[in-house]
Every structure is written in C-alpha cells, then in structure tokens.
Amino acid sequence: FIDSWQKNKPTNVEFNRVPVMWGPAHRGHAQLFYTLQALGKLTALHNRAFDEIQRNGKPLVAPGDDKTTLRMQQAFARANGITDAEYAKAFGSFTVQTKLQQAEELTRRYRVEGVPLVVINGKYVTDVGMAGGQTNLISLINDLAANEKRR
C-alpha cells in the first residue's frame, strides 16, 4: 500500500525509505538495501529482494557474520546482473556504512517498534495502528503533508 501511495503522492512530498535497525538480521537487510541504493539498483531490485526474503524464505543475511552475509547477498546480486566485485565494493563503502549509522540513529530517535512507521517533516509520527488502518494512514499522511505545505 505504501508503494501504491508513492506512485500517486502529492508532488510536494519527498518520500525516503529507511530500513529499521533492531538487531543483526535487520542490519544485514539494511546493508543490502543501502548497497543496492549505492549501486543505483534499488528501484529495480527492492521488490525482488523483498520477495526473496519474505516469500522464498532466503534470508540473505547471516546475523553477526558479515562475510557470509556478503556471500549470500552477492549471490542474489549476481543473479540480478551485478558482479561480485561491484557488490563487495559498495557493501563495504563509507557511504553504505554512514547510512547504516544514520538508520540506527533514526530507529532509536523515533523509538520504532513497528513498520511501516511514517515521519512527516520530522514533527509527526504515525503508523497503521495509530491511524486506524492502511487507508486512514494514507489519508493522514496526505493531510499532514498538505498542512505542512501551507506553513
């Protein structure tokens, strides 16, 4: 439902997806996210990675074992046209490491307990439960964004 909203969101709204950082497994998935982003492949491969993890039961991460995580993710990347060397370079890059630290800080700052959590202009924080459902969440996001645009 977020992807659907994103396609029709108000033009004044900038949407930034930030992976949650609750532990080693989430860190590995965030590293996959930011590595694909650094390679310019996130848009093309985000849903494929999600399906691989959630629908196909392939975690693409070995919590606490960066070398095995890298190999698992390289296999996914290779199957999607990215060389092992390209992937490894981005995986260990300063950019990816910095984004991981920022995601960890945001997870702490906003006390993220569930996803998707939506933050509007750094002021408003809501989720499906607080909004009373997916449809209400989308409506609330649009209303708060419109209110911020008027300011």
C-alpha positions in Angstrom: 0.0 0.0 0.0 3.0 2.3 0.5 4.3 1.6 -3.0 0.8 2.4 -4.4 0.6 5.6 -2.4 4.1 6.6 -3.5 3.1 6.5 -7.2 0.3 9.0 -6.6 1.7 11.0 -3.7 1.4 14.8 -3.6 4.2 16.4 -5.7 5.4 18.4 -2.7 6.1 15.2 -0.7 9.5 13.7 -0.7 9.5 10.0 0.4 12.6 8.5 2.0 12.5 4.8 2.9 14.8 4.0 5.9 15.3 0.4 7.0 14.7 -0.4 10.6 17.7 -1.4 12.8 16.5 -3.7 15.6 19.3 -6.2 15.5 22.0 -8.0 13.4 19.5 -9.5 10.9 17.9 -6.1 10.3 21.3 -4.6 9.9 22.2 -7.1 7.2 18.9 -6.3 5.4 19.6 -2.6 5.7 23.1 -3.2 4.3 21.5 -5.0 1.3 19.1 -2.0 0.9 21.9 0.6 1.0 24.3 -1.4 -1.1 21.6 -1.7 -3.8 20.9 2.0 -3.5 24.6 2.8 -3.8 24.8 0.8 -7.0 21.7 2.6 -8.4 19.8 -0.7 -8.4 17.4 -0.2 -5.5 14.3 0.7 -7.6 14.8 -2.3 -9.9 15.6 -4.8 -7.2 13.9 -3.7 -4.0 10.7 -5.8 -4.6 12.8 -8.8 -5.8 14.9 -8.7 -2.6 11.7 -8.5 -0.5 10.3 -11.5 -2.3 13.5 -13.4 -1.9 13.5 -12.8 1.8 9.8 -12.9 2.6 8.2 -15.2 0.0 11.1 -17.5 -0.9 12.4 -17.9 2.6 16.0 -17.0 1.7 17.2 -14.6 4.4 20.1 -13.0 2.5 21.8 -12.5 5.9 23.7 -14.5 8.4 23.3 -12.4 11.6 26.6 -11.4 13.1 28.6 -12.9 10.2 29.4 -10.2 7.7 31.4 -12.5 5.4 28.6 -15.0 5.0 26.1 -12.2 4.6 28.2 -10.7 1.9 28.4 -14.0 0.0 24.6 -14.6 0.3 23.9 -11.1 -1.0 26.5 -11.4 -3.7 24.7 -14.5 -5.0 21.4 -12.5 -5.1 23.1 -9.6 -6.8 24.9 -11.8 -9.3 21.5 -13.4 -10.3 20.4 -9.8 -11.0 23.3 -8.7 -13.1 25.7 -7.2 -10.5 29.2 -8.6 -10.3 30.7 -9.8 -7.0 33.4 -7.1 -7.1 30.9 -4.3 -7.7 28.7 -5.6 -4.9 31.6 -6.0 -2.4 32.9 -2.6 -3.1 29.6 -0.9 -2.4 28.8 -3.2 0.5 31.9 -2.1 2.4 31.8 1.6 1.3 31.9 4.6 3.5 28.5 5.7 2.0 26.8 2.5 3.0 28.4 2.4 6.5 27.3 6.0 7.1 23.7 5.3 6.0 23.6 2.3 8.3 24.6 4.5 11.3 22.0 7.1 10.3 19.3 4.4 10.1 20.3 3.1 13.5 20.1 6.6 15.0 16.7 7.2 13.4 15.4 3.8 14.7 16.4 4.9 18.2 15.3 8.6 17.9 11.8 7.7 16.8 11.6 4.6 19.1 10.5 2.4 16.2 8.5 -0.6 17.4 6.7 -1.5 14.2 6.8 -0.8 10.5 5.8 1.0 8.4 6.3 4.0 10.7 5.9 7.3 8.9 7.5 10.6 10.0 6.2 13.7 8.4 8.6 16.7 8.3 10.3 15.5 11.5 7.3 16.5 13.5 4.6 13.9 13.2 5.0 10.2 13.7 2.3 7.7 12.9 1.7 4.1 11.8 -1.1 1.8 10.6 -2.3 1.2 14.2 -2.3 4.8 15.3 -4.1 5.9 12.1 -6.7 3.1 12.4 -5.8 1.2 9.2 -3.9 1.5 5.9 -6.5 3.7 4.2 -6.6 6.1 7.2 -2.8 6.1 7.3 -2.6 7.3 3.7 -5.2 9.9 4.3 -3.4 11.1 7.4 -0.1 11.3 5.6 -1.7 13.4 2.8 -3.5 15.7 5.3 -0.3 16.3 7.4 1.8 16.9 4.3 -0.8 19.4 3.0 -0.8 21.1 6.4 3.0 21.4 6.3 2.9 22.8 2.8 0.7 25.6 3.9 3.2 26.7 6.6 
